Structure formats: C-alpha cells, structure tokens
Amino acid sequence: MPSIRTVNDVAILDLGADENRFTPAWLDEFDQLLDWLLLDAPRALVTTGSGKFYSNGLDVDESQGSTELEAGYVHQVHRLFRRILTLPMPTVAAINGHAFGGGALLAMAHDYRVMREDRGYFCFPEVNIGIPFTPGMAALIQCKLDPRSARDAMLTGRRTGGVEAVQAGLIDAAVEAGSLMAQATALATAHVPEHHGTLGTVKSVMYAEALSALQLPHRQQGQELRLPS
C-alpha cells in the first residue's frame, strides 16, 4: 500500500513494494494521502516505488483478453489522475522500475518523469491486452506528448527502457539507480513557485481539455458517447 514521508520539506510518496496495481483499496489510500499532502503543503512531491515496479497499473486480469472496465472504478482512477495533474506544487515521478498502462499514465500526470537507466520499462500496452484508452486517458497522454510520440506510444504498445524513453519524449531523464531519488528531488525543487495556488491554477488552464475528458462518465465499448449539455 502507498505511504508518505517528508524529507527536507519534499513529500516522498512511496507507491509500495509490490506491483502497486490500482485496487480500489490502494486508490482510496492514495486519495487520503493526497488529502494529507494538501494540508501539510510541502514544497514539492516525488512519487516512487520500492520494489521491481513503479506501478503495473489497472487491477485487471490481462490474460482474459478484452476487458470492460466498471464505471465506478474508472471514475476512481480518473480522479487520481486529475488530482496529480493539478496539484499546486511541482511533481516528479521517480520511476524505479516497470511503469505499465495505468502506472505509465500516473507518471504522465506528473510535471516531470525521471527513470532508472538500467532497469524497468515504460509502456502503454492497451492495444495488446484488450483495454482501450478512455477519452480521458488518451487526452492525458496527448496533453503531455507531441503528436508523433503519442501516436507511437499508444498504437504500438512498445516497451521502452530509460534511455530510449528519453529519446521517445516519454520521460525527462534516465539516471543511475543510486541517483534516482536525488535527481528527482533536485528536479522537483528547481522551480518551487512563490504562490502554490497560482501554480495549481496554471496547471488547470494548461490541461483543461484533458481534465474535462477525465470527468466524462465512462462508457462501455460500442456505446455512444454523449457529452453533457
């Protein structure tokens, strides 16, 4: 389960030591930690894992092929992405290992991404496991990547290591394992704003389209998408 600590006024949110999949209980705990974070108001946030995975994403059985996601569950996942996307402080994903699917999307919701150069893959495997992107998930990727990088990442399901992920524009840096947290913390604190609230507002404006898409009600495959009037 996720946990949080503060080091030199930077919040370190550890996603866990397992696959860190998005179970409902895991999502609830993460949500509560974000509530605490906003009360404590540290200078910045760094998220990481403490095992082989940063996060293996959605809590689904990928061996069963095409999967329909339950609307309430999608709402819970989208809420997490929205909250990270607009936090009123600099945020960095320190990707310690594999980041697949929802885990890669969680990293995308951060302001910056730093990855180990020697271990772990960054991947959007949706086309290979039968789970289409929701409009909100697609919009989240597309608001952070240039069109070519988004196309290649979303249509191929390709796994990329740290160095290749930098070249593909998916992450900002690939570093030695021993310096991952130091580099992520340095990046998170490089431009701490005078007014955190304004930073949150700027993010809300920058990512307005993605935030709107992440608030759409989930529809099953084949259903007509009806936008709110």
C-alpha atoms as a printed R data frame, in Angstrom:
    type eleno elety resid chain resno       x       y       z
1   ATOM     1    CA   MET     A     1   0.000   0.000   0.000
2   ATOM     2    CA   PRO     A     2   1.177   3.560  -0.604
3   ATOM     3    CA   SER     A     3   2.766   5.584   2.179
4   ATOM     4    CA   ILE     A     4   4.218   9.065   2.533
5   ATOM     5    CA   ARG     A     5   7.092  10.740   4.341
6   ATOM     6    CA   THR     A     6   8.681  14.180   4.198
7   ATOM     7    CA   VAL     A     7  12.398  14.778   3.579
8   ATOM     8    CA   ASN     A     8  13.681  18.369   3.646
9   ATOM     9    CA   ASP     A     9  10.150  19.655   3.039
10  ATOM    10    CA   VAL     A    10   9.669  17.426  -0.014
11  ATOM    11    CA   ALA     A    11   6.921  14.801   0.211
12  ATOM    12    CA   ILE     A    12   8.041  11.329  -0.902
13  ATOM    13    CA   LEU     A    13   5.017   9.192  -1.744
14  ATOM    14    CA   ASP     A    14   6.009   5.527  -1.982
15  ATOM    15    CA   LEU     A    15   3.558   3.590  -4.147
16  ATOM    16    CA   GLY     A    16   4.519   0.307  -2.488
17  ATOM    17    CA   ALA     A    17   6.869  -2.649  -2.792
18  ATOM    18    CA   ASP     A    18   4.640  -4.913  -4.910
19  ATOM    19    CA   GLU     A    19   3.165  -4.384  -8.395
20  ATOM    20    CA   ASN     A    20   1.279  -1.399  -6.977
21  ATOM    21    CA   ARG     A    21  -1.801  -2.096  -9.045
22  ATOM    22    CA   PHE     A    22  -4.763   0.222  -8.761
23  ATOM    23    CA   THR     A    23  -7.008  -1.801  -6.477
24  ATOM    24    CA   PRO     A    24  -9.933   0.150  -5.014
25  ATOM    25    CA   ALA     A    25  -8.285  -0.018  -1.572
26  ATOM    26    CA   TRP     A    26  -4.952   1.201  -2.995
27  ATOM    27    CA   LEU     A    27  -6.715   4.091  -4.747
28  ATOM    28    CA   ASP     A    28  -8.561   5.027  -1.548
29  ATOM    29    CA   GLU     A    29  -5.309   5.087   0.402
30  ATOM    30    CA   PHE     A    30  -3.597   7.201  -2.260
31  ATOM    31    CA   ASP     A    31  -6.522   9.633  -2.226
32  ATOM    32    CA   GLN     A    32  -6.277  10.006   1.553
33  ATOM    33    CA   LEU     A    33  -2.537  10.629   1.328
34  ATOM    34    CA   LEU     A    34  -3.172  13.422  -1.172
35  ATOM    35    CA   ASP     A    35  -5.664  14.952   1.264
36  ATOM    36    CA   TRP     A    36  -2.958  14.936   3.939
37  ATOM    37    CA   LEU     A    37  -0.437  16.325   1.469
38  ATOM    38    CA   LEU     A    38  -2.575  19.383   0.750
39  ATOM    39    CA   LEU     A    39  -2.950  20.062   4.459
40  ATOM    40    CA   ASP     A    40   0.804  19.784   5.076
41  ATOM    41    CA   ALA     A    41   1.749  21.796   1.935
42  ATOM    42    CA   PRO     A    42   5.332  20.645   1.278
43  ATOM    43    CA   ARG     A    43   7.461  22.357  -1.364
44  ATOM    44    CA   ALA     A    44   7.134  19.522  -3.879
45  ATOM    45    CA   LEU     A    45   6.045  15.901  -4.382
46  ATOM    46    CA   VAL     A    46   8.064  12.935  -5.624
47  ATOM    47    CA   THR     A    47   6.394   9.557  -6.153
48  ATOM    48    CA   THR     A    48   8.265   6.269  -6.497
49  ATOM    49    CA   GLY     A    49   8.031   2.564  -5.790
50  ATOM    50    CA   SER     A    50  10.232   0.486  -3.534
51  ATOM    51    CA   GLY     A    51  10.337  -2.779  -5.473
52  ATOM    52    CA   LYS     A    52  10.531  -4.043  -9.044
53  ATOM    53    CA   PHE     A    53   7.616  -1.876 -10.180
54  ATOM    54    CA   TYR     A    54   6.718   1.775 -10.174
55  ATOM    55    CA   SER     A    55   3.188   0.586 -10.933
56  ATOM    56    CA   ASN     A    56   1.683  -2.155 -13.050
57  ATOM    57    CA   GLY     A    57  -1.470  -0.110 -13.460
58  ATOM    58    CA   LEU     A    58  -5.105  -1.167 -13.508
59  ATOM    59    CA   ASP     A    59  -6.267  -4.060 -11.352
60  ATOM    60    CA   VAL     A    60  -7.471  -6.337 -14.163
61  ATOM    61    CA   ASP     A    61  -6.703  -9.847 -15.371
62  ATOM    62    CA   GLU     A    62  -4.892  -9.156 -18.627
63  ATOM    63    CA   SER     A    63  -4.809 -12.852 -19.575
64  ATOM    64    CA   GLN     A    64  -8.562 -12.824 -20.247
65  ATOM    65    CA   GLY     A    65  -8.254 -10.626 -23.321
66  ATOM    66    CA   SER     A    66 -10.632  -7.751 -23.984
67  ATOM    67    CA   THR     A    67 -11.794  -6.261 -20.680
68  ATOM    68    CA   GLU     A    68 -14.689  -3.970 -19.869
69  ATOM    69    CA   LEU     A    69 -13.912  -1.564 -17.043
70  ATOM    70    CA   GLU     A    70 -16.590  -0.809 -14.458
71  ATOM    71    CA   ALA     A    71 -17.743   2.812 -14.483
72  ATOM    72    CA   GLY     A    72 -17.207   3.431 -10.773
73  ATOM    73    CA   TYR     A    73 -13.693   2.048 -10.948
74  ATOM    74    CA   VAL     A    74 -12.807   4.221 -13.948
75  ATOM    75    CA   HIS     A    75 -14.149   7.267 -12.091
76  ATOM    76    CA   GLN     A    76 -11.842   6.463  -9.168
77  ATOM    77    CA   VAL     A    77  -8.819   6.079 -11.469
78  ATOM    78    CA   HIS     A    78  -9.625   9.261 -13.370
79  ATOM    79    CA   ARG     A    79  -9.967  11.155 -10.086
80  ATOM    80    CA   LEU     A    80  -6.425  10.171  -9.149
81  ATOM    81    CA   PHE     A    81  -5.065  11.382 -12.491
82  ATOM    82    CA   ARG     A    82  -6.935  14.688 -12.181
83  ATOM    83    CA   ARG     A    83  -5.604  15.310  -8.688
84  ATOM    84    CA   ILE     A    84  -1.984  14.625  -9.612
85  ATOM    85    CA   LEU     A    85  -2.306  16.649 -12.813
86  ATOM    86    CA   THR     A    86  -3.345  19.803 -10.923
87  ATOM    87    CA   LEU     A    87  -1.509  19.580  -7.593
88  ATOM    88    CA   PRO     A    88  -0.402  23.078  -6.512
89  ATOM    89    CA   MET     A    89   3.265  22.070  -6.210
90  ATOM    90    CA   PRO     A    90   5.931  20.663  -8.540
91  ATOM    91    CA   THR     A    91   5.558  16.910  -9.017
92  ATOM    92    CA   VAL     A    92   8.067  14.333 -10.242
93  ATOM    93    CA   ALA     A    93   7.607  10.621 -10.898
94  ATOM    94    CA   ALA     A    94  10.816   8.806  -9.903
95  ATOM    95    CA   ILE     A    95  10.271   5.639 -11.936
96  ATOM    96    CA   ASN     A    96  12.194   2.937 -10.102
97  ATOM    97    CA   GLY     A    97  11.039   0.014 -12.254
98  ATOM    98    CA   HIS     A    98   8.294  -1.022 -14.653
99  ATOM    99    CA   ALA     A    99   5.540   1.517 -15.380
100 ATOM   100    CA   PHE     A   100   2.806  -0.149 -17.422
101 ATOM   101    CA   GLY     A   101  -0.621   1.041 -18.506
102 ATOM   102    CA   GLY     A   102  -2.229   2.933 -15.657
103 ATOM   103    CA   GLY     A   103   1.154   3.187 -13.957
104 ATOM   104    CA   ALA     A   104   2.586   4.942 -17.007
105 ATOM   105    CA   LEU     A   105  -0.493   7.188 -17.077
106 ATOM   106    CA   LEU     A   106   0.054   8.061 -13.426
107 ATOM   107    CA   ALA     A   107   3.627   9.048 -14.266
108 ATOM   108    CA   MET     A   108   2.316  11.128 -17.183
109 ATOM   109    CA   ALA     A   109   0.100  13.086 -14.806
110 ATOM   110    CA   HIS     A   110   3.214  14.408 -13.039
111 ATOM   111    CA   ASP     A   111   5.029  17.536 -14.159
112 ATOM   112    CA   TYR     A   112   8.265  15.606 -14.788
113 ATOM   113    CA   ARG     A   113   9.425  11.990 -15.087
114 ATOM   114    CA   VAL     A   114  12.841  10.544 -14.196
115 ATOM   115    CA   MET     A   115  13.608   6.866 -14.761
116 ATOM   116    CA   ARG     A   116  16.346   4.414 -13.926
117 ATOM   117    CA   GLU     A   117  18.553   3.821 -16.943
118 ATOM   118    CA   ASP     A   118  19.381   0.210 -16.026
119 ATOM   119    CA   ARG     A   119  16.017  -1.352 -15.163
120 ATOM   120    CA   GLY     A   120  12.342  -1.072 -15.967
121 ATOM   121    CA   TYR     A   121  10.130  -0.477 -18.993
122 ATOM   122    CA   PHE     A   122   7.728   2.361 -19.689
123 ATOM   123    CA   CYS     A   123   4.785   1.111 -21.714
124 ATOM   124    CA   PHE     A   124   1.174   1.725 -22.738
125 ATOM   125    CA   PRO     A   125   0.200  -1.908 -23.536
126 ATOM   126    CA   GLU     A   126  -3.509  -1.267 -24.064
127 ATOM   127    CA   VAL     A   127  -3.578  -2.364 -27.728
128 ATOM   128    CA   ASN     A   128  -2.056  -5.715 -26.746
129 ATOM   129    CA   ILE     A   129  -4.187  -6.517 -23.706
130 ATOM   130    CA   GLY     A   130  -7.665  -5.545 -24.901
131 ATOM   131    CA   ILE     A   131  -8.223  -2.446 -22.774
132 ATOM   132    CA   PRO     A   132  -8.952   0.632 -24.903
133 ATOM   133    CA   PHE     A   133  -7.908   4.029 -23.615
134 ATOM   134    CA   THR     A   134 -10.771   6.027 -22.199
135 ATOM   135    CA   PRO     A   135 -11.113   9.507 -23.728
136 ATOM   136    CA   GLY     A   136  -9.627  10.897 -20.529
137 ATOM   137    CA   MET     A   137  -6.633   8.570 -20.586
138 ATOM   138    CA   ALA     A   138  -5.954   9.360 -24.230
139 ATOM   139    CA   ALA     A   139  -6.256  13.093 -23.566
140 ATOM   140    CA   LEU     A   140  -3.845  12.824 -20.630
141 ATOM   141    CA   ILE     A   141  -1.173  11.256 -22.838
142 ATOM   142    CA   GLN     A   142  -1.798  13.658 -25.699
143 ATOM   143    CA   CYS     A   143  -1.548  16.747 -23.492
144 ATOM   144    CA   LYS     A   144   1.927  15.702 -22.357
145 ATOM   145    CA   LEU     A   145   3.477  14.303 -25.561
146 ATOM   146    CA   ASP     A   146   3.984  15.650 -29.058
147 ATOM   147    CA   PRO     A   147   1.683  14.031 -31.663
148 ATOM   148    CA   ARG     A   148   4.301  11.637 -33.051
149 ATOM   149    CA   SER     A   149   5.404  10.408 -29.625
150 ATOM   150    CA   ALA     A   150   1.796   9.921 -28.538
151 ATOM   151    CA   ARG     A   151   0.970   8.043 -31.748
152 ATOM   152    CA   ASP     A   152   3.910   5.681 -31.417
153 ATOM   153    CA   ALA     A   153   3.357   5.037 -27.705
154 ATOM   154    CA   MET     A   154  -0.400   4.472 -27.964
155 ATOM   155    CA   LEU     A   155  -0.599   2.480 -31.207
156 ATOM   156    CA   THR     A   156   2.358   0.136 -30.782
157 ATOM   157    CA   GLY     A   157   2.295  -0.848 -27.109
158 ATOM   158    CA   ARG     A   158   6.078  -0.815 -27.311
159 ATOM   159    CA   ARG     A   159   8.146  -1.277 -24.168
160 ATOM   160    CA   THR     A   160  10.880   1.326 -23.778
161 ATOM   161    CA   GLY     A   161  13.774   1.357 -21.338
162 ATOM   162    CA   GLY     A   162  15.009   4.529 -19.695
163 ATOM   163    CA   VAL     A   163  17.421   5.791 -22.347
164 ATOM   164    CA   GLU     A   164  15.021   5.006 -25.197
165 ATOM   165    CA   ALA     A   165  12.154   6.583 -23.260
166 ATOM   166    CA   VAL     A   166  14.076   9.855 -23.124
167 ATOM   167    CA   GLN     A   167  14.665   9.699 -26.865
168 ATOM   168    CA   ALA     A   168  10.957   8.986 -27.413
169 ATOM   169    CA   GLY     A   169   9.971  12.013 -25.328
170 ATOM   170    CA   LEU     A   170   8.176   9.901 -22.707
171 ATOM   171    CA   ILE     A   171  10.385  10.925 -19.792
172 ATOM   172    CA   ASP     A   172  12.725  13.795 -18.991
173 ATOM   173    CA   ALA     A   173  15.827  11.916 -17.869
174 ATOM   174    CA   ALA     A   174  17.304   8.444 -17.361
175 ATOM   175    CA   VAL     A   175  19.773   8.211 -14.488
176 ATOM   176    CA   GLU     A   176  21.824   5.726 -12.499
177 ATOM   177    CA   ALA     A   177  19.833   3.785  -9.918
178 ATOM   178    CA   GLY     A   178  21.732   5.258  -6.997
179 ATOM   179    CA   SER     A   179  20.946   8.822  -8.015
180 ATOM   180    CA   LEU     A   180  17.276   8.380  -8.942
181 ATOM   181    CA   MET     A   181  15.791   9.982  -5.851
182 ATOM   182    CA   ALA     A   182  18.412  12.726  -5.652
183 ATOM   183    CA   GLN     A   183  17.851  13.665  -9.292
184 ATOM   184    CA   ALA     A   184  14.071  13.559  -8.923
185 ATOM   185    CA   THR     A   185  14.164  15.700  -5.788
186 ATOM   186    CA   ALA     A   186  16.501  18.211  -7.419
187 ATOM   187    CA   LEU     A   187  14.166  18.492 -10.385
188 ATOM   188    CA   ALA     A   188  11.131  18.864  -8.122
189 ATOM   189    CA   THR     A   189  12.713  21.697  -6.137
190 ATOM   190    CA   ALA     A   190  14.415  23.512  -9.012
191 ATOM   191    CA   HIS     A   191  11.490  25.863  -9.597
192 ATOM   192    CA   VAL     A   192   9.325  25.976  -6.493
193 ATOM   193    CA   PRO     A   193   6.861  28.841  -7.027
194 ATOM   194    CA   GLU     A   194   6.182  31.669  -4.625
195 ATOM   195    CA   HIS     A   195   2.430  31.050  -4.959
196 ATOM   196    CA   HIS     A   196   1.433  27.393  -4.954
197 ATOM   197    CA   GLY     A   197  -2.207  28.192  -5.565
198 ATOM   198    CA   THR     A   198  -1.356  30.018  -8.765
199 ATOM   199    CA   LEU     A   199   0.679  27.024  -9.935
200 ATOM   200    CA   GLY     A   200  -2.377  24.809  -9.460
201 ATOM   201    CA   THR     A   201  -4.490  27.250 -11.453
202 ATOM   202    CA   VAL     A   202  -1.911  27.396 -14.248
203 ATOM   203    CA   LYS     A   203  -1.956  23.601 -14.491
204 ATOM   204    CA   SER     A   204  -5.756  23.607 -14.605
205 ATOM   205    CA   VAL     A   205  -5.653  26.023 -17.535
206 ATOM   206    CA   MET     A   206  -2.824  24.200 -19.336
207 ATOM   207    CA   TYR     A   207  -4.556  20.844 -19.115
208 ATOM   208    CA   ALA     A   208  -8.180  21.993 -19.301
209 ATOM   209    CA   GLU     A   209  -9.108  19.678 -22.190
210 ATOM   210    CA   ALA     A   210  -7.594  16.610 -20.537
211 ATOM   211    CA   LEU     A   211  -9.274  17.452 -17.231
212 ATOM   212    CA   SER     A   212 -12.640  17.777 -18.975
213 ATOM   213    CA   ALA     A   213 -12.136  14.414 -20.701
214 ATOM   214    CA   LEU     A   214 -11.178  12.810 -17.377
215 ATOM   215    CA   GLN     A   215 -14.515  13.968 -15.952
216 ATOM   216    CA   LEU     A   216 -16.628  12.329 -18.660
217 ATOM   217    CA   PRO     A   217 -18.757   9.397 -17.490
218 ATOM   218    CA   HIS     A   218 -17.270   6.090 -18.580
219 ATOM   219    CA   ARG     A   219 -18.991   4.305 -21.453
220 ATOM   220    CA   GLN     A   220 -18.745   0.651 -22.392
221 ATOM   221    CA   GLN     A   221 -17.188  -0.288 -25.708
222 ATOM   222    CA   GLY     A   222 -19.665   0.334 -28.522
223 ATOM   223    CA   GLN     A   223 -21.768   2.779 -26.545
224 ATOM   224    CA   GLU     A   224 -22.434   6.229 -27.974
225 ATOM   225    CA   LEU     A   225 -20.545   8.977 -26.166
226 ATOM   226    CA   ARG     A   226 -22.976  11.642 -25.023
227 ATOM   227    CA   LEU     A   227 -21.407  14.878 -23.912
228 ATOM   228    CA   PRO     A   228 -23.083  16.798 -21.093
229 ATOM   229    CA   SER     A   229 -25.383  19.575 -22.340
